[in-house]
């Protein structure tokens, strides 16, 4: 199924005065530091995501979760990263709302591979007032890469609903009976007005309640 182009652009603020350094893409004078990803064994994923051993095993074997590092031999364990943890939490939510396993797999794979067009505004307070606000746009970036590279100053939501309940509503992808859209809070309100039965997952909260993707 061909992905449907994103109908909206997500605006995110990056602010250097709140402790975030502008990245080398924006400011070439800043050298990129090597970042070490957070990693976990399955037992930690189970505890943090609130899932069972059989669930994480089933989702890994079936390809819903793709570990950061697969077990290399007998007695070895898979190693998962922070993205896997968030994916496990999303799976738990989808499972709670009795969303079909095949849909779950398609949704997680879509988030892992689909590239959106995004837009963000940078406030660089080291510059003069007239030049402090700059708008940067980057085409076609996977949502996980976006979360990893740019601090978020607003909530980003994953919304899923039955297509037939609101067939004309904005959507990024249709999975047969289900529609999916990634958006900010303003679009959440608009979609709620047009469709009463929606699964809403705050992806920003899921990510930052565990402290981000990388070790300090």
Sine and cosine of phi, psi and omega as CSV:
sin_phi,cos_phi,sin_psi,cos_psi,sin_omega,cos_omega
0.00,0.00,0.78,-0.62,-0.03,-1.00
-0.96,0.27,0.72,-0.69,0.03,-1.00
-0.89,0.45,0.57,-0.82,0.07,-1.00
-1.00,0.00,0.74,-0.67,-0.06,-1.00
-0.88,0.48,0.63,-0.78,0.00,-1.00
-0.86,0.50,0.78,-0.63,-0.05,-1.00
-0.99,0.12,-0.33,0.94,-0.07,-1.00
-0.84,-0.54,0.25,-0.97,0.11,-0.99
-0.91,-0.42,0.71,-0.70,-0.05,-1.00
-1.00,-0.03,0.81,-0.58,0.02,-1.00
-0.99,-0.16,0.82,-0.58,-0.01,-1.00
-0.80,-0.60,0.65,-0.76,0.05,-1.00
-0.98,-0.18,0.76,-0.65,0.14,-0.99
-0.94,-0.34,0.79,-0.61,-0.11,-0.99
-0.79,-0.61,0.89,-0.45,-0.04,-1.00
-0.94,0.33,-0.43,0.90,-0.05,-1.00
-0.97,0.23,-0.13,0.99,0.04,-1.00
-0.98,-0.18,0.31,0.95,0.10,-1.00
0.99,-0.13,0.05,1.00,0.00,-1.00
-0.99,-0.17,0.74,-0.67,0.07,-1.00
-1.00,0.04,0.67,-0.74,0.06,-1.00
-0.93,0.37,0.68,-0.73,-0.14,-0.99
-0.98,0.21,0.21,-0.98,-0.08,-1.00
-0.87,0.49,-0.46,0.89,0.03,-1.00
-0.89,0.46,-0.57,0.82,-0.02,-1.00
-1.00,0.03,-0.67,0.74,-0.04,-1.00
-0.77,-0.63,0.99,-0.16,-0.08,-1.00
-0.87,0.50,-0.33,0.95,-0.04,-1.00
-0.96,0.29,-0.30,0.95,0.00,-1.00
-1.00,-0.03,0.85,-0.53,0.00,-1.00
-1.00,0.09,0.68,-0.73,-0.03,-1.00
-0.95,0.30,0.77,-0.64,0.03,-1.00
-1.00,0.07,0.54,-0.84,0.06,-1.00
-0.95,0.32,0.82,-0.57,-0.04,-1.00
-0.95,-0.31,0.72,-0.70,-0.02,-1.00
-0.98,-0.20,0.87,-0.49,-0.03,-1.00
-0.93,0.37,0.55,-0.83,0.13,-0.99
-0.95,0.31,0.68,-0.73,0.02,-1.00
-0.76,-0.65,0.44,-0.90,-0.06,-1.00
-0.60,-0.80,0.47,-0.88,0.21,-0.98
-1.00,0.06,0.20,-0.98,-0.13,-0.99
-0.85,0.53,-0.60,0.80,-0.04,-1.00
-0.88,0.47,-0.62,0.79,0.02,-1.00
-0.93,0.36,-0.65,0.76,0.06,-1.00
-0.86,0.51,-0.68,0.73,0.01,-1.00
-0.86,0.51,-0.72,0.69,-0.05,-1.00
-0.93,0.37,-0.72,0.70,-0.06,-1.00
-0.95,0.31,-0.59,0.81,-0.03,-1.00
-1.00,0.02,-0.26,0.97,-0.01,-1.00
0.95,0.32,0.63,0.77,-0.01,-1.00
-0.87,-0.49,0.15,-0.99,-0.04,-1.00
-1.00,-0.07,0.25,-0.97,0.04,-1.00
-0.88,0.47,-0.65,0.76,-0.01,-1.00
-0.92,0.40,-0.56,0.83,0.02,-1.00
-0.91,0.41,-0.76,0.66,-0.02,-1.00
-0.91,0.41,-0.57,0.82,0.04,-1.00
-0.91,0.41,-0.72,0.69,-0.01,-1.00
-0.90,0.44,-0.70,0.72,-0.02,-1.00
-0.93,0.38,-0.52,0.86,0.03,-1.00
-0.96,0.27,-0.74,0.68,-0.02,-1.00
-0.89,0.46,-0.61,0.79,-0.05,-1.00
-0.99,0.14,-0.13,0.99,0.06,-1.00
1.00,-0.03,0.07,1.00,0.08,-1.00
-0.91,0.41,-0.72,0.69,0.11,-0.99
-0.97,-0.24,0.74,-0.67,0.05,-1.00
-0.90,-0.44,0.98,-0.22,-0.10,-1.00
-0.82,0.57,0.46,-0.89,0.08,-1.00
-0.86,0.51,-0.61,0.79,0.04,-1.00
-0.55,-0.83,0.85,-0.52,-0.01,-1.00
-0.97,0.22,0.49,-0.87,0.05,-1.00
-0.85,0.53,0.71,-0.71,-0.12,-0.99
-0.99,-0.14,-0.03,1.00,0.00,-1.00
0.04,-1.00,-0.06,-1.00,-0.01,-1.00
-0.87,0.48,0.74,-0.67,0.01,-1.00
1.00,0.09,-0.12,0.99,0.02,-1.00
-1.00,0.01,0.38,-0.92,-0.01,-1.00
-0.86,-0.51,0.49,-0.87,0.10,-1.00
-0.90,0.43,0.53,-0.85,0.10,-1.00
-0.92,-0.40,0.80,-0.60,-0.03,-1.00
-0.95,-0.32,0.43,-0.90,0.05,-1.00
-0.93,-0.36,-0.10,-1.00,-0.08,-1.00
-0.91,0.42,-0.58,0.82,0.06,-1.00
-0.89,0.46,-0.68,0.74,0.06,-1.00
-0.86,0.52,-0.63,0.78,0.02,-1.00
-0.88,0.47,-0.71,0.70,0.00,-1.00
-0.92,0.39,-0.64,0.77,0.05,-1.00
-0.88,0.48,-0.64,0.77,0.03,-1.00
-0.90,0.44,-0.63,0.77,0.04,-1.00
-0.91,0.41,-0.63,0.77,0.05,-1.00
-0.90,0.43,-0.69,0.73,0.03,-1.00
-0.86,0.51,-0.64,0.77,0.02,-1.00
-0.87,0.49,-0.68,0.73,0.02,-1.00
-0.90,0.43,-0.70,0.71,-0.01,-1.00
-0.90,0.44,-0.63,0.77,0.03,-1.00
-0.91,0.42,-0.63,0.78,0.03,-1.00
-0.87,0.49,-0.62,0.79,0.00,-1.00
-1.00,0.02,0.30,0.95,0.08,-1.00
0.81,0.59,0.63,0.78,0.08,-1.00
-0.98,0.18,0.75,-0.66,-0.06,-1.00
-0.77,0.64,0.61,-0.79,-0.04,-1.00
-0.85,0.53,-0.66,0.75,0.00,-1.00
-0.90,0.44,-0.61,0.79,0.09,-1.00
-0.91,0.42,-0.67,0.74,0.02,-1.00
-0.84,0.55,-0.73,0.68,-0.01,-1.00
-0.88,0.47,-0.69,0.73,0.01,-1.00
-0.90,0.43,-0.63,0.78,-0.02,-1.00
-0.91,0.41,-0.73,0.68,-0.01,-1.00
-0.90,0.43,-0.65,0.76,0.02,-1.00
-0.91,0.41,-0.60,0.80,0.03,-1.00
-0.89,0.45,-0.71,0.70,0.03,-1.00
-0.89,0.45,-0.52,0.86,-0.05,-1.00
-0.98,0.22,-0.44,0.90,-0.16,-0.99
-0.87,-0.50,-0.47,0.88,-0.10,-0.99
-0.95,0.33,0.62,-0.79,0.00,-1.00
-0.94,-0.34,0.80,-0.60,0.01,-1.00
-0.98,-0.19,0.31,-0.95,0.21,-0.98
-1.00,-0.09,0.84,-0.55,-0.04,-1.00
-0.81,-0.58,0.31,-0.95,-0.04,-1.00
-0.62,-0.79,0.65,-0.76,0.04,-1.00
-0.60,-0.80,0.36,-0.93,0.01,-1.00
-0.92,-0.40,0.74,-0.67,0.00,-1.00
-0.94,-0.34,0.75,-0.66,0.11,-0.99
-0.96,-0.29,0.96,-0.27,-0.01,-1.00
-0.98,-0.20,0.99,-0.15,-0.12,-0.99
-0.98,0.18,0.03,1.00,0.10,-1.00
-0.99,0.13,-0.16,0.99,-0.02,-1.00
-0.98,-0.22,0.10,-0.99,0.01,-1.00
-0.92,0.39,0.26,-0.97,-0.05,-1.00
-0.85,0.52,-0.68,0.74,-0.05,-1.00
-0.90,0.43,-0.47,0.88,-0.07,-1.00
-0.96,-0.28,0.03,1.00,-0.12,-0.99
-0.93,0.38,-0.51,0.86,-0.03,-1.00
-0.98,-0.22,0.85,-0.53,0.02,-1.00
-0.74,-0.67,0.65,-0.76,0.02,-1.00
-0.97,-0.25,0.82,-0.57,0.02,-1.00
-0.90,-0.44,0.63,-0.77,0.04,-1.00
-0.81,-0.59,0.62,-0.79,0.03,-1.00
-0.70,-0.71,0.82,-0.58,-0.03,-1.00
-1.00,0.04,0.58,-0.81,0.21,-0.98
0.84,0.54,0.97,0.23,0.06,-1.00
-0.77,-0.64,0.70,-0.72,0.05,-1.00
-0.91,0.41,0.66,-0.75,-0.13,-0.99
-0.85,0.53,-0.57,0.82,0.01,-1.00
-0.92,0.39,-0.63,0.78,0.05,-1.00
-0.90,0.43,-0.57,0.82,0.03,-1.00
-0.90,0.43,-0.74,0.67,0.02,-1.00
-0.88,0.47,-0.61,0.79,-0.07,-1.00
-0.95,0.32,-0.52,0.86,-0.16,-0.99
-0.98,-0.17,-0.31,0.95,-0.10,-1.00
-0.74,-0.67,0.87,-0.49,0.06,-1.00
-0.85,0.53,0.65,-0.76,-0.09,-1.00
-0.98,-0.18,0.66,-0.75,0.04,-1.00
-0.88,-0.48,0.25,0.97,0.14,-0.99
-0.45,-0.89,0.33,-0.94,-0.05,-1.00
-0.99,0.16,0.68,-0.74,0.07,-1.00
-0.92,-0.40,0.76,-0.65,-0.13,-0.99
-0.91,-0.43,0.58,-0.82,0.19,-0.98
-0.98,-0.21,0.85,-0.53,-0.03,-1.00
-0.87,-0.50,0.70,-0.71,-0.03,-1.00
-0.71,-0.71,0.72,-0.70,0.02,-1.00
-0.49,-0.87,0.27,-0.96,0.04,-1.00
-0.96,0.29,0.82,-0.57,-0.11,-0.99
-0.82,0.57,-0.66,0.76,-0.10,-1.00
-0.93,0.37,-0.33,0.94,0.00,-1.00
-0.98,0.22,-0.39,0.92,0.01,-1.00
-0.42,-0.91,0.93,0.36,-0.12,-0.99
-0.91,0.42,-0.41,0.91,-0.08,-1.00
-1.00,-0.09,0.06,1.00,-0.08,-1.00
-0.97,0.23,0.40,-0.91,0.02,-1.00
-0.87,0.48,0.64,-0.77,-0.05,-1.00
-0.45,-0.89,0.47,-0.88,0.08,-1.00
-0.99,-0.11,-0.51,0.86,-0.04,-1.00
-0.38,-0.93,0.62,-0.78,0.12,-0.99
-0.95,-0.31,0.74,-0.68,0.08,-1.00
-0.89,-0.45,0.95,0.31,-0.04,-1.00
0.91,0.41,-0.95,-0.32,-0.04,-1.00
-0.98,0.18,-0.21,0.98,-0.06,-1.00
-0.93,-0.37,0.54,-0.84,0.10,-0.99
-0.87,-0.49,0.52,-0.85,-0.03,-1.00
-0.77,-0.64,0.61,-0.79,0.05,-1.00
-0.52,-0.85,0.70,-0.72,0.10,-1.00
-0.96,-0.28,0.80,-0.61,-0.15,-0.99
-0.41,-0.91,0.06,-1.00,0.10,-0.99
-0.99,-0.13,-0.05,-1.00,-0.16,-0.99
-0.91,0.42,-0.47,0.88,-0.03,-1.00
-0.92,0.38,-0.63,0.77,0.04,-1.00
-0.96,0.28,-0.49,0.87,0.07,-1.00
-0.85,0.53,-0.73,0.68,-0.01,-1.00
-0.88,0.47,-0.66,0.75,-0.01,-1.00
-0.90,0.43,-0.68,0.74,-0.01,-1.00
-0.92,0.38,-0.62,0.78,0.03,-1.00
-0.87,0.50,-0.57,0.82,0.00,-1.00
-0.93,0.37,-0.43,0.90,-0.08,-1.00
-0.96,-0.27,-0.25,0.97,-0.04,-1.00
-0.56,-0.83,0.88,-0.47,-0.13,-0.99
-0.99,0.16,-0.44,0.90,-0.07,-1.00
-0.95,-0.32,0.99,-0.10,-0.07,-1.00
-0.70,-0.71,0.69,-0.72,0.16,-0.99
-1.00,0.02,0.83,-0.55,-0.04,-1.00
-0.86,-0.50,0.83,-0.55,0.02,-1.00
-0.85,-0.53,0.87,-0.50,0.03,-1.00
-0.99,0.15,0.98,-0.18,-0.08,-1.00
-0.93,0.36,-0.57,0.82,0.00,-1.00
-0.88,0.48,-0.71,0.71,0.01,-1.00
-0.89,0.45,-0.67,0.74,0.00,-1.00
-0.87,0.49,-0.63,0.78,-0.05,-1.00
-0.95,0.30,-0.77,0.64,-0.18,-0.98
-1.00,0.06,-0.21,0.98,0.10,-1.00
-0.94,0.35,-0.27,0.96,0.07,-1.00
-0.97,-0.25,0.07,1.00,0.14,-0.99
1.00,0.00,0.21,0.98,0.08,-1.00
0.99,-0.15,0.09,-1.00,-0.15,-0.99
-0.99,0.13,-0.39,0.92,-0.19,-0.98
-0.85,-0.52,0.42,-0.91,0.07,-1.00
-0.93,0.36,0.52,-0.85,0.01,-1.00
-0.93,0.36,0.00,0.00,0.00,0.00
